[in-house]
Amino acid sequence: MDVSFLKDILVKSGLAENMASWLAGTIWLIILILASYVIYWITKKILLNTVVRFIQKTKTKKDDILLKHRIFERLSHIIPILFLYLVIPLFFKNYPGLLTILKKGLGLYLLTVTVLLTNSLLNAFHSFYLTLPVSRNRPIKGYVQVVQVLVFFSGLMFIISILFNVSVLSLFTGLGAMAAVIMLIFKDTILGFVASLQISGNDMLKPGDWIEMPGRGADGTVLEISLYTVKVQNWDKTIVTIPTYSLVSESFKNWRGMEESGGRRIKKSVYIDIKSIRFCTPEMIEKFRRIQVLQDYIDQKEKEIAEYNNTYNIDNSVLINGRRMTNIGTFRKYIEEYLKRHPMIHTGMTFMVRQLQSSEKGLPLEIYVFSKDQRWVNYEMIQADIFDHIFAAIPEFGLQIFQEPSGYDILQLSEKN
């Protein structure tokens, strides 16, 4: 039974032959579409229900990825398309023009479903990869997106081939002559792909890293690395997207080394007023000796200085003769001993209390150590506690902090005068 059979019935009913032919074709086409929809509904119902029940019974959650990316829903479209592709020639064999149009339409539909199914499979593969431990150090989203671009681009070529009856090979051959235009169109894709290879191959960046890129307004944690962009969540919770290729062409700071080292650097200076620096008097030395962390240092230093001065017959009546302790040196030693005993300072890493070049602001005394706790809030608290103590301890050594005079200081001075 085909369209001709129904056409004959309509002609006998009194319809004109052209009208009967058009109406018979339309009726059969509607019937076949309805039949394919019923097949699709049954397939989807059976396939999805069976698969969902099976997946829900399994202990692992990895197979849920297939449902999340609608793999089986895409597959349920294929059986109705194949049904129509096989049945339509039987009903429309005497209508070659209509048959060609219907076959092209089914081909386009099948191609679209295939492209979408392939895209879903790639997304499912990436989601499955993210469940593996290796994904923390080797993101592959950029590579997956390159494949997706190629899939969609190939699908577009096949669609053009079906619509215009052109060989796919000739289409790709013609694209060779348009290489410059293609390079321009896919410039960001090519740059992103190359950058992704370099970033992954050189282990420059991975999700979870803390990066700083002031030129792009980025200072926070990397959330995602894709073909075109890298998504960074700043500490103020704003999200910045950076072109992937800019991470290769421009400089950025990755704090991963700090996080993996087990310590976070504290590098701050206290400016000492140079006018307050002096040699220690016997009274000052006795006072410093009562500071517990300095007792051994004072005893050892006094012995060492006495031996040196006796060896060289130093005249102690003049202060600058020979060697003597100073309040700044003793204070520097106090900070070292204080930090060595601090429970949150990492003594196994670079540990230094040093003087920097003096300037019009005084003598910078720099603390260069590492805290054991890398978490930002805790790190800031540790740093603040240390410098609270240092600022409070400075007057005990006869030293003063340099501070530029304020309007209040000038007012007080004028009132005294």
C-alpha positions as CSV (number, residue, x, y, z in Angstrom):
1,M,0.0,0.0,0.0
2,D,1.4,3.4,-1.0
3,V,0.3,7.0,-1.8
4,S,-1.2,5.8,-5.2
5,F,-3.7,3.6,-3.4
6,L,-5.0,6.4,-1.3
7,K,-4.9,8.8,-4.3
8,D,-7.1,6.4,-6.3
9,I,-9.7,6.3,-3.5
10,L,-9.8,10.1,-3.4
11,V,-10.1,10.4,-7.2
12,K,-13.1,8.0,-7.1
13,S,-14.6,10.2,-4.4
14,G,-14.8,13.1,-6.8
15,L,-11.6,15.0,-6.1
16,A,-9.4,16.3,-9.0
17,E,-6.3,14.2,-9.7
18,N,-3.8,17.0,-8.6
19,M,-5.7,17.7,-5.5
20,A,-6.1,14.0,-4.7
21,S,-2.4,13.4,-5.2
22,W,-1.4,16.3,-2.9
23,L,-3.9,15.3,-0.2
24,A,-2.9,11.6,-0.3
25,G,0.7,12.5,0.1
26,T,0.0,14.9,3.0
27,I,-2.2,12.3,4.8
28,W,0.4,9.5,4.5
29,L,3.2,11.9,5.6
30,I,1.2,12.9,8.7
31,I,0.4,9.2,9.4
32,L,4.1,8.3,9.2
33,I,5.2,11.3,11.3
34,L,2.6,10.3,14.0
35,A,3.8,6.7,13.8
36,S,7.5,7.8,14.2
37,Y,6.5,9.9,17.2
38,V,4.8,7.0,18.8
39,I,7.9,4.9,18.2
40,Y,10.0,7.7,19.7
41,W,7.7,7.9,22.8
42,I,7.8,4.2,23.3
43,T,11.6,4.0,22.8
44,K,12.2,6.9,25.1
45,K,9.8,5.5,27.7
46,I,11.3,2.0,27.7
47,L,14.9,3.0,27.2
48,L,15.0,5.8,29.8
49,N,12.9,4.1,32.4
50,T,15.0,0.9,32.2
51,V,18.3,2.7,32.2
52,V,17.2,5.1,35.1
53,R,16.1,2.2,37.2
54,F,19.4,0.3,36.5
55,I,21.5,3.4,37.3
56,Q,19.7,4.2,40.5
57,K,20.4,0.6,41.7
58,T,24.1,0.9,41.2
59,K,26.3,2.1,44.1
60,T,28.6,4.3,42.0
61,K,27.5,7.8,41.1
62,K,29.7,8.0,38.0
63,D,27.0,6.5,35.8
64,D,24.7,9.4,36.8
65,I,26.8,11.5,34.4
66,L,25.2,9.8,31.4
67,L,21.7,10.9,32.6
68,K,22.9,14.4,33.5
69,H,24.1,14.9,29.9
70,R,21.0,13.4,28.3
71,I,22.9,10.6,26.4
72,F,19.9,8.2,26.3
73,E,17.5,10.9,25.4
74,R,19.6,11.7,22.4
75,L,19.8,8.0,21.5
76,S,16.0,7.7,21.6
77,H,15.7,10.0,18.5
78,I,17.7,7.7,16.2
79,I,15.2,4.7,16.0
80,P,12.3,6.9,14.7
81,I,14.6,8.5,12.2
82,L,15.7,5.1,10.9
83,F,12.1,4.0,10.8
84,L,11.1,6.9,8.6
85,Y,14.2,6.5,6.4
86,L,13.3,2.9,5.7
87,V,9.5,3.3,5.3
88,I,9.2,6.6,3.3
89,P,10.6,5.1,0.1
90,L,7.9,2.4,0.2
91,F,5.1,5.0,0.3
92,F,6.5,7.7,-1.9
93,K,8.4,5.7,-4.6
94,N,6.2,7.3,-7.3
95,Y,7.0,10.8,-6.0
96,P,10.7,11.1,-6.7
97,G,10.8,14.9,-6.0
98,L,9.0,14.6,-2.7
99,L,11.1,11.5,-1.8
100,T,14.3,13.4,-2.3
101,I,13.2,16.3,-0.2
102,L,12.1,14.0,2.6
103,K,15.4,12.1,2.5
104,K,17.3,15.3,2.8
105,G,15.2,16.4,5.7
106,L,15.7,13.1,7.5
107,G,19.4,13.2,6.7
108,L,19.7,16.7,8.2
109,Y,17.7,15.7,11.3
110,L,19.9,12.5,11.8
111,L,23.1,14.6,11.3
112,T,21.9,17.2,13.9
113,V,21.0,14.4,16.4
114,T,24.4,12.8,15.8
115,V,26.3,16.1,16.4
116,L,24.3,16.7,19.6
117,L,24.9,13.1,20.8
118,T,28.6,13.4,20.1
119,N,28.7,16.7,22.0
120,S,26.9,15.1,25.0
121,L,29.3,12.2,25.0
122,L,32.2,14.6,25.1
123,N,30.7,16.6,28.0
124,A,30.0,13.3,29.8
125,F,33.6,12.2,29.2
126,H,34.8,15.5,30.7
127,S,32.5,15.2,33.7
128,F,33.8,11.7,34.3
129,Y,37.4,12.9,34.0
130,L,36.8,15.5,36.6
131,T,36.0,12.7,39.1
132,L,39.6,11.3,38.7
133,P,42.4,12.6,40.9
134,V,44.6,13.5,37.9
135,S,42.1,16.2,36.9
136,R,43.3,18.4,39.7
137,N,46.7,18.9,38.0
138,R,45.8,18.3,34.3
139,P,42.6,20.1,33.2
140,I,41.4,19.0,29.7
141,K,38.4,21.2,29.2
142,G,40.3,23.2,26.5
143,Y,41.0,20.0,24.6
144,V,37.4,18.8,24.8
145,Q,36.2,22.2,23.5
146,V,38.6,22.0,20.6
147,V,37.1,18.6,19.7
148,Q,33.6,20.0,20.1
149,V,34.4,22.9,17.8
150,L,35.7,20.4,15.2
151,V,32.5,18.3,15.6
152,F,30.2,21.3,15.1
153,F,32.3,22.5,12.2
154,S,32.3,19.1,10.5
155,G,28.5,18.9,11.1
156,L,28.1,22.3,9.4
157,M,30.1,21.1,6.4
158,F,27.9,17.9,6.0
159,I,24.7,20.0,6.3
160,I,26.0,22.3,3.4
161,S,26.9,19.1,1.5
162,I,23.4,17.7,1.9
163,L,21.5,20.9,1.1
164,F,23.5,21.8,-2.0
165,N,24.5,18.3,-3.2
166,V,28.2,19.1,-2.9
167,S,30.9,16.7,-2.0
168,V,32.2,17.1,1.5
169,L,35.7,16.5,0.2
170,S,35.4,19.3,-2.3
171,L,34.1,21.6,0.5
172,F,37.2,20.9,2.7
173,T,39.4,21.3,-0.4
174,G,37.9,24.7,-1.1
175,L,38.5,25.7,2.5
176,G,42.2,25.3,1.9
177,A,42.1,28.2,-0.5
178,M,40.4,30.3,2.3
179,A,43.0,29.4,4.9
180,A,43.6,33.1,5.7
181,V,39.9,33.8,6.3
182,I,39.6,30.6,8.4
183,M,42.6,31.7,10.5
184,L,41.0,35.0,11.1
185,I,37.6,33.5,12.0
186,F,39.1,30.9,14.3
187,K,41.9,33.1,15.7
188,D,40.7,32.9,19.3
189,T,40.2,29.2,19.0
190,I,43.7,28.5,17.7
191,L,45.3,30.9,20.2
192,G,43.3,29.3,23.0
193,F,44.2,25.8,21.9
194,V,47.9,26.5,21.7
195,A,47.8,28.3,25.1
196,S,45.9,25.3,26.7
197,L,48.7,23.0,25.4
198,Q,51.4,25.2,26.9
199,I,49.5,25.7,30.2
200,S,48.8,22.0,30.7
201,G,52.2,20.8,29.3
202,N,54.2,23.1,31.5
203,D,51.9,22.8,34.5
204,M,51.6,26.6,34.7
205,L,48.0,26.6,36.0
206,K,45.3,24.4,37.4
207,P,41.9,24.9,39.0
208,G,42.3,25.9,42.6
209,D,45.5,27.9,42.1
210,W,45.7,31.4,43.6
211,I,46.9,33.8,40.9
212,E,47.5,37.5,40.7
213,M,47.2,39.3,37.3
214,P,46.8,43.0,38.1
215,G,46.6,44.0,34.4
216,R,43.4,41.9,34.1
217,G,42.0,42.7,37.6
218,A,42.5,39.1,38.8
219,D,43.6,38.2,42.3
220,G,41.9,35.0,43.6
221,T,41.3,31.4,42.9
222,V,41.1,29.8,39.5
223,L,37.6,28.2,39.1
224,E,37.8,26.9,35.5
225,I,40.2,26.7,32.6
226,S,38.5,26.4,29.2
227,L,39.5,26.8,25.6
228,Y,38.7,30.6,25.4
229,T,38.8,31.8,29.0
230,V,40.1,31.2,32.5
231,K,37.6,32.0,35.2
232,V,39.0,33.5,38.5
233,Q,37.0,34.3,41.6
234,N,38.6,37.3,43.4
235,W,38.7,37.5,47.2
236,D,35.9,40.0,47.1
237,K,33.8,37.3,45.4
238,T,33.7,39.0,42.0
239,I,34.5,36.8,39.0
240,V,37.0,37.8,36.3
241,T,37.3,36.0,33.0
242,I,40.8,36.1,31.4
243,P,41.5,35.1,27.8
244,T,43.4,31.8,28.0
245,Y,46.1,32.9,25.6
246,S,46.9,36.0,27.7
247,L,48.2,33.7,30.4
248,V,51.0,32.7,28.0
249,S,51.6,36.1,26.4
250,E,51.4,38.1,29.7
251,S,53.0,37.6,33.1
252,F,51.0,36.5,36.2
253,K,51.9,35.3,39.7
254,N,50.9,31.8,40.8
255,W,50.9,31.3,44.6
256,R,50.8,27.5,44.3
257,G,54.5,27.3,45.3
258,M,53.8,29.1,48.5
259,E,50.8,26.8,49.3
260,E,52.8,23.7,48.6
261,S,55.8,24.8,50.6
262,G,54.0,24.7,53.9
263,G,54.6,28.4,54.8
264,R,53.6,31.9,53.8
265,R,56.0,34.7,53.8
266,I,55.9,37.6,56.3
267,K,58.0,40.5,55.0
268,K,57.4,43.8,56.8
269,S,59.6,46.5,58.2
270,V,59.6,48.7,61.3
271,Y,61.2,52.2,60.9
272,I,63.5,53.1,63.8
273,D,64.3,56.7,64.5
274,I,68.1,56.9,64.1
275,K,68.4,59.5,66.9
276,S,67.3,56.9,69.4
277,I,70.1,54.4,68.5
278,R,72.9,54.3,71.1
279,F,75.5,52.2,72.9
280,C,74.1,50.2,75.8
281,T,75.0,51.5,79.3
282,P,75.6,49.0,82.2
283,E,72.1,49.8,83.5
284,M,70.6,49.0,80.1
285,I,72.5,45.7,80.0
286,E,71.3,44.7,83.4
287,K,67.8,45.5,82.4
288,F,68.1,43.5,79.1
289,R,69.6,40.6,81.1
290,R,66.3,40.3,83.0
291,I,64.5,39.6,79.6
292,Q,64.4,35.8,79.7
293,V,65.0,35.2,76.0
294,L,68.1,37.4,76.0
295,Q,69.9,36.1,79.2
296,D,72.1,33.7,77.3
297,Y,72.8,36.2,74.5
298,I,73.8,39.0,77.0
299,D,76.1,36.7,78.9
300,Q,77.8,35.3,75.8
301,K,78.0,38.7,74.1
302,E,79.6,40.4,77.2
303,K,82.2,37.6,77.4
304,E,83.0,37.9,73.8
305,I,83.3,41.7,73.9
306,A,85.5,41.6,77.0
307,E,87.9,39.1,75.5
308,Y,88.2,41.2,72.4
309,N,88.8,44.5,74.2
310,N,91.3,42.9,76.5
311,T,93.2,41.3,73.6
312,Y,93.6,44.6,71.9
313,N,94.1,46.7,75.1
314,I,91.0,48.9,74.3
315,D,90.6,52.1,76.3
316,N,87.1,51.9,77.7
317,S,87.0,55.5,78.7
318,V,86.0,56.4,75.2
319,L,82.7,54.7,74.1
320,I,83.6,54.3,70.5
321,N,86.8,52.4,71.2
322,G,86.6,48.6,70.8
323,R,83.3,46.7,70.7
324,R,80.1,47.5,72.6
325,M,76.5,46.4,72.6
326,T,73.9,48.7,71.1
327,N,70.3,48.9,71.8
328,I,69.4,48.4,68.1
329,G,71.5,45.2,68.0
330,T,70.1,43.9,71.2
331,F,66.6,44.6,70.0
332,R,67.2,42.8,66.7
333,K,68.4,39.8,68.6
334,Y,65.3,40.0,70.8
335,I,63.0,39.9,67.8
336,E,64.9,36.8,66.5
337,E,64.6,34.9,69.8
338,Y,60.9,36.0,70.1
339,L,60.1,34.7,66.6
340,K,62.0,31.4,67.1
341,R,59.8,30.7,70.1
342,H,56.6,31.7,68.3
343,P,54.5,28.6,67.7
344,M,53.2,29.8,64.3
345,I,56.5,30.7,62.7
346,H,58.2,28.2,60.4
347,T,61.8,28.0,61.5
348,G,62.7,25.5,58.8
349,M,62.3,28.1,56.1
350,T,64.0,31.4,55.4
351,F,64.3,33.2,58.8
352,M,65.9,36.6,59.0
353,V,65.7,39.9,60.9
354,R,67.8,42.4,59.0
355,Q,68.5,46.1,58.6
356,L,67.8,47.7,55.2
357,Q,69.2,50.9,53.7
358,S,68.5,53.8,56.0
359,S,66.6,56.7,54.5
360,E,64.9,60.0,55.5
361,K,62.3,57.9,57.3
362,G,64.8,56.2,59.6
363,L,66.4,52.8,59.8
364,P,64.2,49.9,58.4
365,L,64.3,46.8,60.5
366,E,62.8,44.1,58.3
367,I,61.2,40.9,59.5
368,Y,61.5,38.2,56.8
369,V,60.0,34.9,58.1
370,F,57.3,32.4,57.1
371,S,54.1,31.6,59.0
372,K,53.0,27.9,59.3
373,D,49.3,28.8,58.6
374,Q,48.8,29.8,55.0
375,R,45.1,30.7,55.3
376,W,44.6,34.4,54.6
377,V,42.7,35.4,57.7
378,N,44.8,33.3,60.0
379,Y,48.0,34.6,58.3
380,E,46.9,38.2,58.8
381,M,46.1,37.6,62.5
382,I,49.6,36.0,63.1
383,Q,51.3,38.9,61.4
384,A,49.3,41.5,63.3
385,D,50.0,39.8,66.7
386,I,53.7,39.7,66.0
387,F,53.9,43.4,65.1
388,D,51.6,44.4,68.0
389,H,54.2,42.9,70.3
390,I,57.2,44.4,68.4
391,F,55.7,48.0,68.5
392,A,55.0,47.6,72.2
393,A,58.5,46.3,72.9
394,I,60.5,49.0,71.1
395,P,60.4,51.6,73.9
396,E,61.8,49.0,76.4
397,F,65.0,49.1,74.4
398,G,65.3,52.9,74.5
399,L,64.3,53.1,70.8
400,Q,61.7,55.1,69.1
401,I,59.6,54.5,66.0
402,F,60.0,57.0,63.2
403,Q,56.7,58.7,62.4
404,E,56.2,61.8,60.3
405,P,54.7,64.7,62.3
406,S,51.0,65.2,62.0
407,G,48.9,68.4,62.4
408,Y,48.3,67.4,66.0
409,D,52.0,67.1,66.8
410,I,52.7,70.5,65.3
411,L,49.8,72.0,67.4
412,Q,51.2,70.5,70.6
413,L,54.7,71.8,69.8
414,S,53.3,75.3,69.2
415,E,51.3,75.2,72.5
416,K,54.5,74.3,74.4
417,N,56.3,77.2,72.9
